[in-house]
Amino acid sequence: MHIIKKVVCFLLLPSAAVAQHDHSATYHAVWLETAYSRHDGQDTAHWDADGWVGGDTHKLWLKSEGEVRDGDSEGEVWALYSRNVSIFWDAQVGVRHDFGAGDRTWLAVGANGLAPYFFETEAHLLLGEDGTVGARLRQENDLLLTNRLILSPSLEINAVSQADPQHGTGSGLTDATAALQLRYEVNRRFAPYVQLDHQRKLGDTAKRARSAGKEDEENRVSIGVRWLF
């Protein structure tokens, strides 16, 4: 959503501010997705929040995603210093905190921007408190079917350098999630959507899941709303 966010923020500026843009001014924007799904008889509420405050060059970027399933919550919170290094790319450094099935905190270093062919990209290396190195790559693309109807395919891949029995992950690639979201933008601030997710555990993580009698893949359909504040 990176390039769309920049365009939206530009459109949200007052016309006078657009005409005489102050590079030292401070702006902010917040996106929130809330969704609901039901899988294997379990109700699950999802959230994905993404927001920043700052100027053209320096920003504080905050984001969180997770779910609540049968009263138990699990997710992550990010706090990142983001510096614009080229027209479509920000370098980022900060922390990520995971909560739910065992809390842990990571140092995060990476980039957020627009790759060729308009793929919005988030790529981060993570250093855990115990010396574990992790990595996440996420890409998303918006395909305009009409001016309001948008199809957004995305892919997220995670990896860690060493096994973590507490979280049920093995070393190497741990999981991948492919999603397809179809949303209708009633206006810039409100867009209901339906989303199909296919999540698959990989490598040693998949073997650990099967050994514990758990599934190594999951398909899920959810309905939700994207908000812009």
ROFINU-857685 format. One record per residue: chain; residue in one letter; z, y, x of N, C-alpha, C in turn. Coordinates in nm, 2 decimals. Atoms other than C-alpha are relative to their C-alpha. Example, Ala and Ser with C-alpha at 12.3 -4.5 7.8 and 13.67 -1.06 7.14 Angstrom:
BEGIN
   chain   resn     n.c3     n.c2     n.c1    ca.c3    ca.c2    ca.c1     c.c3     c.c2     c.c1
       A      A     0.00    -0.12     0.09     0.78    -0.45     1.23     0.00     0.12     0.09
       A      S     0.00    -0.11    -0.09     0.71    -0.11     1.37     0.08     0.11    -0.08
//
This chain:
BEGIN
   chain   resn     n.c3     n.c2     n.c1    ca.c3    ca.c2    ca.c1     c.c3     c.c2     c.c1
       A      M     0.00    -0.12     0.08     0.00     0.00     0.00     0.00     0.13     0.09
       A      H    -0.02    -0.12    -0.09     0.00     0.23     0.31    -0.09     0.11    -0.03
       A      I     0.10    -0.11     0.02    -0.32     0.42     0.25     0.02     0.06    -0.14
       A      I    -0.02    -0.05     0.13    -0.26     0.44    -0.12     0.13     0.09    -0.01
       A      K    -0.12    -0.08    -0.01     0.09     0.57    -0.05    -0.03     0.14     0.05
       A      K     0.03    -0.13    -0.06    -0.05     0.85     0.17    -0.08     0.08    -0.10
       A      V     0.08    -0.07     0.10    -0.31     0.94    -0.10     0.09     0.05    -0.12
       A      V    -0.09    -0.03     0.11    -0.04     0.93    -0.38     0.09     0.12     0.04
       A      C    -0.09    -0.11    -0.04     0.19     1.15    -0.18    -0.07     0.14     0.01
       A      F     0.08    -0.12     0.00    -0.09     1.40    -0.12    -0.02     0.06    -0.14
       A      L     0.03    -0.04     0.14    -0.17     1.41    -0.49     0.13     0.06    -0.06
       A      L    -0.13    -0.04     0.06     0.20     1.46    -0.57     0.04     0.14     0.05
       A      L    -0.03    -0.14    -0.05     0.22     1.78    -0.36    -0.05     0.10    -0.10
       A      P     0.05    -0.11     0.08     0.20     2.10    -0.55    -0.13     0.06     0.06
       A      S     0.13    -0.04    -0.05    -0.14     2.26    -0.53     0.01     0.11     0.11
       A      A    -0.02    -0.11    -0.10    -0.01     2.56    -0.33     0.04    -0.07     0.13
       A      A    -0.04     0.07    -0.12     0.15     2.32    -0.08    -0.12    -0.07     0.06
       A      V     0.11     0.06    -0.05    -0.17     2.13    -0.05    -0.09     0.10     0.08
       A      A     0.08    -0.10    -0.05    -0.36     2.45     0.02     0.05     0.05     0.14
       A      Q    -0.06    -0.05    -0.12    -0.11     2.56     0.29     0.10    -0.11     0.04
       A      H    -0.08     0.11    -0.03     0.03     2.23     0.41     0.09     0.03     0.12
       A      D    -0.10    -0.03    -0.11     0.35     2.28     0.62     0.04    -0.13     0.07
       A      H    -0.02     0.13    -0.08     0.37     2.00     0.89     0.15    -0.02     0.03
       A      S    -0.14     0.02    -0.02     0.74     2.07     0.93     0.08    -0.02    -0.12
       A      A    -0.07     0.02     0.13     0.83     2.03     0.56     0.04    -0.15    -0.01
       A      T    -0.05     0.13     0.03     1.02     1.73     0.44    -0.04    -0.05    -0.14
       A      Y     0.04     0.06     0.12     0.89     1.50     0.17     0.07    -0.13    -0.02
       A      H    -0.06     0.14     0.02     1.00     1.17     0.01    -0.08    -0.07    -0.11
       A      A     0.07     0.08     0.10     0.86     0.89    -0.20     0.07    -0.13    -0.01
       A      V    -0.07     0.13     0.02     1.01     0.57    -0.35    -0.09    -0.08    -0.09
       A      W     0.07     0.09     0.09     0.82     0.27    -0.49     0.10    -0.12    -0.03
       A      L    -0.09     0.11     0.04     1.01     0.00    -0.68    -0.08    -0.10    -0.09
       A      E     0.06     0.10     0.08     0.88    -0.33    -0.82     0.11    -0.09    -0.05
       A      T    -0.10     0.08     0.07     1.10    -0.52    -1.07    -0.08    -0.11    -0.08
       A      A     0.07     0.10     0.07     0.99    -0.86    -1.20     0.09    -0.11    -0.04
       A      Y    -0.07     0.11     0.05     1.10    -1.17    -1.38    -0.09    -0.12     0.00
       A      S     0.08     0.13     0.00     0.99    -1.54    -1.35     0.10    -0.11    -0.04
       A      R    -0.08     0.12     0.03     1.11    -1.88    -1.47    -0.07    -0.12     0.06
       A      H     0.06     0.12    -0.07     1.06    -2.19    -1.26     0.10    -0.11     0.00
       A      D    -0.09     0.12     0.00     1.21    -2.54    -1.30     0.12     0.03    -0.08
       A      G    -0.11    -0.03     0.09     1.43    -2.41    -1.58     0.09     0.11     0.05
       A      Q    -0.08    -0.11    -0.05     1.57    -2.13    -1.37    -0.06     0.14    -0.02
       A      D     0.04    -0.14     0.01     1.55    -1.76    -1.45     0.02     0.08     0.13
       A      T    -0.01    -0.07    -0.13     1.48    -1.54    -1.15    -0.04     0.15    -0.02
       A      A     0.04    -0.14     0.00     1.48    -1.16    -1.13    -0.03     0.04     0.15
       A      H     0.04    -0.04    -0.13     1.30    -1.00    -0.83     0.00     0.15     0.01
       A      W     0.02    -0.15    -0.03     1.30    -0.66    -0.67    -0.07     0.02     0.13
       A      D     0.07    -0.03    -0.12     1.09    -0.50    -0.40     0.00     0.16     0.00
       A      A    -0.01    -0.14     0.00     1.18    -0.14    -0.31    -0.04     0.05     0.14
       A      D     0.06    -0.05    -0.12     1.01     0.07    -0.05     0.00     0.16    -0.01
       A      G    -0.01    -0.14     0.00     1.08     0.44     0.03     0.02     0.07     0.13
       A      W    -0.02    -0.08    -0.13     1.08     0.71     0.30     0.03     0.14    -0.03
       A      V    -0.02    -0.14     0.01     1.19     1.06     0.36    -0.03     0.06     0.14
       A      G     0.03    -0.06    -0.13     1.06     1.29     0.64    -0.13     0.08    -0.01
       A      G     0.12    -0.08     0.00     0.75     1.48     0.75    -0.12    -0.08     0.04
       A      D     0.13     0.07    -0.04     0.40     1.40     0.88     0.02    -0.10     0.12
       A      T    -0.01     0.08    -0.12     0.52     1.26     1.21     0.12    -0.09     0.00
       A      H    -0.12     0.08     0.00     0.88     1.14     1.17     0.05    -0.03    -0.14
       A      K    -0.05     0.04     0.13     1.02     0.95     0.88     0.12    -0.10     0.02
       A      L    -0.09     0.11     0.01     1.32     0.74     0.79    -0.05    -0.09    -0.12
       A      W     0.06     0.09     0.10     1.19     0.43     0.61     0.10    -0.10    -0.04
       A      L    -0.09     0.10     0.05     1.41     0.22     0.39    -0.07    -0.09    -0.10
       A      K     0.06     0.10     0.09     1.31    -0.10     0.21     0.09    -0.12    -0.02
       A      S    -0.08     0.12     0.03     1.46    -0.40     0.04    -0.08    -0.09    -0.09
       A      E     0.06     0.09     0.09     1.34    -0.71    -0.13     0.09    -0.13    -0.01
       A      G    -0.08     0.12     0.02     1.50    -1.02    -0.28     0.00    -0.04    -0.14
       A      E     0.00     0.06     0.13     1.59    -1.21    -0.59     0.14    -0.04    -0.04
       A      V    -0.12     0.05     0.06     1.87    -1.31    -0.82    -0.03    -0.12    -0.08
       A      R     0.03     0.13     0.07     1.86    -1.67    -0.94     0.13    -0.06    -0.04
       A      D    -0.12     0.06     0.05     2.13    -1.81    -1.16     0.13     0.07     0.05
       A      G    -0.12    -0.08    -0.04     2.37    -1.53    -1.06     0.02     0.01     0.15
       A      D    -0.01    -0.01    -0.15     2.32    -1.58    -0.68    -0.12     0.09     0.05
       A      S     0.10    -0.09    -0.06     2.14    -1.30    -0.49    -0.03    -0.03     0.14
       A      E     0.05     0.03    -0.14     1.94    -1.34    -0.17    -0.11     0.10     0.03
       A      G     0.11    -0.10    -0.03     1.73    -1.08     0.01     0.02     0.06     0.14
       A      E    -0.01    -0.07    -0.12     1.70    -0.83     0.29    -0.01     0.15    -0.02
       A      V     0.00    -0.15     0.00     1.74    -0.46     0.37    -0.05     0.04     0.13
       A      W     0.05    -0.05    -0.12     1.55    -0.27     0.63     0.03     0.15     0.01
       A      A    -0.01    -0.14    -0.03     1.62     0.07     0.79    -0.07     0.03     0.12
       A      L     0.09    -0.02    -0.11     1.35     0.20     1.02    -0.03     0.14     0.03
       A      Y     0.06    -0.13    -0.04     1.26     0.51     1.22    -0.15    -0.02     0.02
       A      S     0.14     0.02     0.00     0.89     0.55     1.17    -0.07     0.13     0.06
       A      R     0.07    -0.11    -0.06     0.67     0.77     1.39    -0.15    -0.02     0.00
       A      N     0.14     0.01     0.01     0.31     0.84     1.32    -0.07     0.01     0.14
       A      V     0.06     0.00    -0.13     0.10     0.75     1.63    -0.15     0.01    -0.01
       A      S     0.14    -0.02     0.02    -0.25     0.77     1.48    -0.02     0.03    -0.15
       A      I     0.02    -0.04     0.14    -0.41     0.87     1.15     0.04    -0.09    -0.10
       A      F    -0.04     0.10     0.10    -0.34     0.54     0.98     0.11    -0.09     0.05
       A      W    -0.10     0.09    -0.05    -0.06     0.39     1.19     0.13     0.07     0.04
       A      D    -0.13    -0.04    -0.04     0.31     0.43     1.23     0.06    -0.11     0.09
       A      A    -0.08     0.09    -0.08     0.52     0.27     1.51     0.14     0.01    -0.06
       A      Q    -0.13     0.01     0.06     0.86     0.16     1.38     0.11    -0.08     0.08
       A      V    -0.11     0.07    -0.07     1.20     0.06     1.52     0.13     0.02    -0.09
       A      G    -0.12    -0.01     0.09     1.53    -0.02     1.33     0.06    -0.13    -0.01
       A      V    -0.08     0.12     0.02     1.73    -0.30     1.18    -0.04    -0.06    -0.13
       A      R     0.01     0.08     0.12     1.69    -0.57     0.92     0.12    -0.08    -0.02
       A      H    -0.12     0.08     0.03     1.99    -0.73     0.75    -0.03    -0.09    -0.12
       A      D     0.02     0.11     0.10     1.96    -1.06     0.56     0.13    -0.03    -0.07
       A      F    -0.12     0.03     0.07     2.21    -1.14     0.29    -0.03    -0.12    -0.10
       A      G     0.02     0.11     0.09     2.27    -1.44     0.06     0.05    -0.13     0.06
       A      A    -0.03     0.13    -0.06     2.25    -1.78     0.22     0.03     0.02     0.15
       A      G    -0.03    -0.03    -0.14     2.43    -1.66     0.54    -0.05     0.13     0.04
       A      D     0.05    -0.13    -0.04     2.42    -1.30     0.65    -0.03     0.00     0.15
       A      R     0.04    -0.02    -0.14     2.25    -1.20     0.97    -0.08     0.13     0.02
       A      T     0.06    -0.13    -0.02     2.12    -0.88     1.13    -0.10    -0.01     0.12
       A      W     0.11     0.00    -0.10     1.80    -0.83     1.34    -0.03     0.14     0.04
       A      L     0.06    -0.12    -0.05     1.67    -0.55     1.56    -0.15    -0.02    -0.03
       A      A     0.14     0.01     0.04     1.32    -0.48     1.43    -0.09     0.10     0.08
       A      V     0.10    -0.09    -0.06     1.02    -0.33     1.62    -0.14    -0.04    -0.04
       A      G     0.13     0.04     0.05     0.67    -0.31     1.49    -0.09     0.12    -0.04
       A      A     0.10    -0.10     0.04     0.39    -0.12     1.32    -0.03    -0.02    -0.15
       A      N     0.04    -0.01     0.14     0.28    -0.02     0.97    -0.12     0.08    -0.01
       A      G     0.12    -0.08     0.01    -0.07     0.09     0.89    -0.12    -0.07    -0.07
       A      L     0.12     0.05     0.07    -0.42     0.02     0.78    -0.10    -0.06     0.10
       A      A     0.09     0.07    -0.09    -0.62    -0.25     0.96    -0.15     0.01    -0.05
       A      P     0.13     0.00     0.05    -1.00    -0.28     0.94    -0.02    -0.06    -0.13
       A      Y     0.03     0.05     0.13    -1.15    -0.35     0.60     0.11     0.03    -0.10
       A      F    -0.10    -0.06     0.09    -0.86    -0.16     0.44     0.11    -0.10    -0.03
       A      F    -0.11     0.09     0.02    -0.60    -0.43     0.49     0.13     0.07     0.04
       A      E    -0.12    -0.06    -0.03    -0.26    -0.27     0.47     0.09    -0.10     0.07
       A      T    -0.06     0.10    -0.09    -0.06    -0.43     0.74     0.14     0.05     0.04
       A      E    -0.13    -0.02    -0.06     0.31    -0.46     0.84     0.02    -0.12     0.10
       A      A    -0.02     0.10    -0.11     0.38    -0.64     1.17     0.12     0.03     0.08
       A      H    -0.13    -0.03    -0.06     0.73    -0.67     1.31     0.05    -0.12     0.09
       A      L    -0.08     0.09    -0.08     0.91    -0.85     1.59     0.14     0.02    -0.02
       A      L    -0.14    -0.01     0.03     1.27    -0.93     1.53     0.09    -0.07     0.11
       A      L    -0.09     0.06    -0.10     1.56    -1.00     1.77     0.14    -0.02    -0.07
       A      G    -0.12     0.03     0.07     1.86    -1.17     1.62     0.12     0.02     0.09
       A      E    -0.13    -0.02    -0.08     2.23    -1.14     1.73     0.02    -0.11     0.09
       A      D    -0.02     0.12    -0.09     2.22    -1.49     1.88    -0.12    -0.02     0.10
       A      G     0.11     0.01    -0.09     1.90    -1.42     2.08    -0.12    -0.06    -0.06
       A      T     0.12     0.05     0.06     1.66    -1.57     1.83    -0.10     0.11    -0.02
       A      V     0.11    -0.09     0.02     1.32    -1.40     1.82    -0.07    -0.04    -0.13
       A      G     0.07     0.03     0.12     1.15    -1.38     1.49    -0.13     0.09    -0.01
       A      A     0.12    -0.08     0.02     0.82    -1.23     1.36    -0.05    -0.01    -0.14
       A      R     0.06     0.00     0.14     0.66    -1.13     1.03    -0.12     0.08     0.00
       A      L     0.13    -0.07     0.02     0.31    -1.04     0.95    -0.03     0.00    -0.15
       A      R     0.03    -0.01     0.15     0.22    -0.91     0.60    -0.13     0.09    -0.01
       A      Q     0.12    -0.08     0.03    -0.12    -0.79     0.48    -0.03     0.00    -0.15
       A      E     0.03    -0.02     0.15    -0.23    -0.66     0.14    -0.13     0.08    -0.01
       A      N     0.12    -0.07     0.02    -0.55    -0.53     0.00    -0.01     0.03    -0.15
       A      D     0.02    -0.03     0.13    -0.62    -0.34    -0.32    -0.15     0.01    -0.04
       A      L     0.14     0.01     0.05    -0.94    -0.42    -0.51    -0.01     0.07    -0.14
       A      L     0.00    -0.07     0.13    -1.02    -0.17    -0.79    -0.11    -0.07    -0.09
       A      L     0.09     0.06     0.10    -1.17    -0.36    -1.08    -0.05     0.11    -0.10
       A      T     0.04    -0.13     0.07    -1.17    -0.03    -1.28     0.09     0.11     0.06
       A      N    -0.08    -0.10    -0.05    -1.00     0.30    -1.22     0.15    -0.03    -0.02
       A      R    -0.14     0.03     0.02    -0.68     0.16    -1.36     0.04    -0.14     0.02
       A      L    -0.03     0.14    -0.01    -0.70    -0.22    -1.33    -0.03    -0.04     0.15
       A      I     0.01     0.03    -0.14    -0.63    -0.33    -0.97     0.05    -0.14     0.03
       A      L    -0.03     0.14    -0.05    -0.63    -0.68    -0.81     0.05     0.01     0.15
       A      S    -0.06    -0.02    -0.14    -0.40    -0.70    -0.50     0.03    -0.14     0.06
       A      P    -0.03     0.12    -0.08    -0.42    -1.02    -0.28     0.09     0.04     0.12
       A      S    -0.08    -0.03    -0.12    -0.15    -1.04    -0.01     0.04    -0.13     0.06
       A      L    -0.04     0.12    -0.08    -0.04    -1.28     0.26     0.12     0.04     0.09
       A      E    -0.12    -0.02    -0.09     0.30    -1.30     0.44     0.03    -0.13     0.08
       A      I    -0.03     0.12    -0.09     0.38    -1.53     0.74     0.12     0.03     0.08
       A      N    -0.12    -0.02    -0.07     0.71    -1.57     0.91     0.02    -0.11     0.11
       A      A    -0.02     0.10    -0.11     0.81    -1.74     1.24     0.13     0.04     0.07
       A      V    -0.12    -0.03    -0.08     1.13    -1.78     1.45    -0.01    -0.09     0.13
       A      S     0.01     0.07    -0.13     1.18    -1.90     1.81     0.08    -0.13     0.01
       A      Q    -0.08     0.11     0.00     1.45    -2.15     1.74     0.06    -0.04    -0.13
       A      A    -0.04     0.05     0.13     1.59    -2.37     1.46     0.13     0.07    -0.04
       A      D    -0.12    -0.05     0.06     1.86    -2.24     1.23     0.04    -0.09    -0.11
       A      P    -0.04     0.09     0.11     2.03    -2.52     1.03     0.06     0.07    -0.12
       A      Q    -0.07    -0.07     0.11     2.23    -2.27     0.83    -0.10     0.05    -0.10
       A      H     0.11    -0.05     0.09     1.91    -2.13     0.68    -0.10    -0.10    -0.03
       A      G     0.10     0.10     0.02     1.72    -2.45     0.69    -0.13     0.02     0.06
       A      T     0.13    -0.03    -0.06     1.45    -2.32     0.92    -0.01    -0.07     0.14
       A      G     0.02     0.06    -0.13     1.30    -2.49     1.22    -0.07     0.10     0.09
       A      S     0.07    -0.09    -0.09     1.13    -2.33     1.52    -0.15     0.00    -0.02
       A      G     0.14    -0.01     0.02     0.78    -2.20     1.51    -0.03     0.07    -0.13
       A      L     0.04    -0.06     0.13     0.60    -2.09     1.19     0.10    -0.07    -0.10
       A      T    -0.10     0.05     0.10     0.86    -2.12     0.90    -0.06    -0.01    -0.14
       A      D     0.05     0.00     0.14     0.68    -2.03     0.58    -0.11     0.11    -0.01
       A      A     0.11    -0.09     0.04     0.38    -1.85     0.43     0.00     0.02    -0.15
       A      T     0.01    -0.03     0.15     0.34    -1.68     0.09    -0.13     0.07    -0.02
       A      A     0.12    -0.06     0.05     0.01    -1.60    -0.07     0.02     0.05    -0.14
       A      A    -0.02    -0.05     0.13     0.02    -1.38    -0.37    -0.12     0.07    -0.05
       A      L     0.11    -0.07     0.06    -0.23    -1.24    -0.62     0.06     0.08    -0.12
       A      Q    -0.06    -0.09     0.10    -0.11    -0.94    -0.83    -0.12     0.07    -0.08
       A      L     0.09    -0.08     0.08    -0.31    -0.79    -1.12     0.08     0.10    -0.08
       A      R    -0.08    -0.10     0.07    -0.17    -0.46    -1.24    -0.09     0.10    -0.07
       A      Y     0.07    -0.10     0.07    -0.27    -0.19    -1.48     0.08     0.13     0.01
       A      E    -0.07    -0.13    -0.02    -0.18     0.17    -1.38    -0.02     0.09    -0.12
       A      V     0.00    -0.09     0.12    -0.10     0.35    -1.70     0.00     0.14     0.05
       A      N     0.01    -0.13    -0.08    -0.04     0.65    -1.46     0.05    -0.03     0.14
       A      R    -0.04     0.02    -0.14     0.05     0.70    -1.10     0.14    -0.06     0.02
       A      R    -0.14     0.04    -0.01     0.42     0.63    -1.17     0.04    -0.12    -0.07
       A      F    -0.04     0.12     0.08     0.41     0.33    -1.40    -0.12    -0.10    -0.01
       A      A     0.10     0.10     0.00     0.21     0.01    -1.36     0.06    -0.14    -0.03
       A      P    -0.04     0.13     0.02     0.29    -0.32    -1.53    -0.10    -0.10     0.07
       A      Y     0.09     0.10    -0.07     0.16    -0.64    -1.36     0.04    -0.14    -0.03
       A      V    -0.03     0.14     0.00     0.14    -1.01    -1.36    -0.04    -0.05     0.14
       A      Q     0.02     0.04    -0.14     0.16    -1.20    -1.02     0.02    -0.15     0.01
       A      L    -0.01     0.14    -0.03     0.10    -1.55    -0.90     0.03    -0.01     0.15
       A      D    -0.04     0.02    -0.14     0.28    -1.66    -0.58    -0.01    -0.15     0.03
       A      H     0.00     0.13    -0.06     0.22    -1.97    -0.37     0.07     0.01     0.13
       A      Q    -0.08     0.00    -0.12     0.49    -2.02    -0.11     0.01    -0.14     0.06
       A      R     0.00     0.13    -0.06     0.47    -2.30     0.14     0.08     0.00     0.13
       A      K    -0.07     0.01    -0.12     0.72    -2.40     0.41    -0.09    -0.07     0.11
       A      L     0.09     0.05    -0.11     0.55    -2.49     0.75     0.08    -0.07     0.11
       A      G    -0.05     0.06    -0.12     0.61    -2.71     1.05     0.13    -0.07    -0.02
       A      D    -0.13     0.06     0.00     0.96    -2.82     1.12     0.09     0.04    -0.12
       A      T    -0.08    -0.04     0.12     1.10    -2.61     0.83    -0.04    -0.08    -0.12
       A      A     0.04     0.09     0.11     0.89    -2.82     0.59     0.06    -0.13     0.01
       A      K    -0.06     0.13    -0.02     1.02    -3.14     0.74     0.15     0.00    -0.03
       A      R    -0.14    -0.01     0.03     1.38    -3.02     0.71     0.02     0.01    -0.15
       A      A    -0.01    -0.01     0.15     1.32    -2.93     0.34    -0.02    -0.14    -0.06
       A      R     0.03     0.13     0.06     1.17    -3.27     0.26     0.12    -0.10     0.03
       A      S    -0.11     0.09    -0.04     1.46    -3.45     0.45     0.12     0.03    -0.09
       A      A    -0.11    -0.04     0.09     1.71    -3.26     0.23    -0.03    -0.02    -0.14
       A      G     0.03     0.03     0.14     1.53    -3.37    -0.08    -0.05     0.12    -0.08
       A      K     0.05    -0.12     0.07     1.38    -3.02    -0.15    -0.15     0.00     0.01
       A      E     0.15    -0.02     0.00     1.02    -2.92    -0.22    -0.03     0.09     0.12
       A      D     0.05    -0.08    -0.11     0.82    -2.77     0.07    -0.10     0.10    -0.05
       A      E     0.09    -0.10     0.05     0.60    -2.56    -0.16     0.04     0.03    -0.15
       A      E    -0.04    -0.05     0.13     0.64    -2.36    -0.48    -0.11     0.09    -0.05
       A      N     0.09    -0.09     0.07     0.41    -2.19    -0.73     0.08     0.07    -0.11
       A      R    -0.08    -0.08     0.09     0.55    -1.91    -0.94    -0.09     0.11    -0.06
       A      V     0.06    -0.11     0.06     0.42    -1.67    -1.20     0.10     0.09    -0.05
       A      S    -0.10    -0.10     0.04     0.61    -1.35    -1.27    -0.07     0.12    -0.06
       A      I     0.05    -0.12     0.06     0.57    -1.04    -1.48     0.09     0.11     0.04
       A      G    -0.08    -0.11    -0.05     0.69    -0.70    -1.37    -0.06     0.13    -0.02
       A      V     0.05    -0.14     0.01     0.65    -0.33    -1.34     0.02     0.07     0.14
       A      R    -0.01    -0.08    -0.12     0.58    -0.11    -1.04     0.02     0.15    -0.04
       A      W    -0.04    -0.13     0.03     0.75     0.23    -1.05    -0.02     0.09     0.13
       A      L     0.01    -0.09    -0.10     0.68     0.54    -0.84     0.10     0.12    -0.04
       A      F    -0.09    -0.11     0.02     0.96     0.80    -0.81    -0.02     0.12     0.09
//
